[in-house]
């Protein structure tokens, strides 16, 4: 498939995943390391409430908020 056709499919909102070989895909500078953080129960409850409102997992809320704060620093 030519790039123009691929771009057109993408621009039209078509699912292009079947045209991609993601077997060796990686996110540069996105290596991860697991950390454990203890939060008070009230924070967990607030995080869960926000996660439910957004329709995402609690971990996503934490990652987004920490990233936003780091960008401000």
C-alpha positions, -999 to 999 in steps of 0.1 A, spaced: 0 0 0 13 35 -9 16 61 18 -10 83 3 -36 55 5 -26 47 41 -29 84 50 -63 86 34 -76 56 53 -63 71 85 -77 105 78 -111 90 71 -111 73 105 -107 37 92 -91 12 115 -55 9 101 -42 -15 127 -43 -44 103 -18 -26 81 8 -22 109 34 -46 121 36 -38 158 54 -69 169 86 -49 175 71 -15 182 84 4 212 80 38 227 113 55 229 122 72 262 91 55 276 108 27 295 89 20 326 98 11 362 73 -1 387 71 19 420 49 14 451 33 44 467 12 44 498 -18 67 497 -42 75 525 -76 59 520 -93 93 513 -70 99 484 -77 64 470 -114 71 472 -110 105 454 -88 89 428 -113 62 422 -141 87 419 -122 108 393 -112 76 374 -148 65 372 -159 99 361 -133 99 333 -138 62 325 -102 53 330 -82 32 355 -69 48 387 -33 44 374 -41 65 344 -53 94 366 -22 92 387 1 92 357 -16 121 341 -17 142 372 20 135 380 30 143 344 11 176 345 28 185 378 62 176 365 57 198 334 49 227 357 81 222 377 
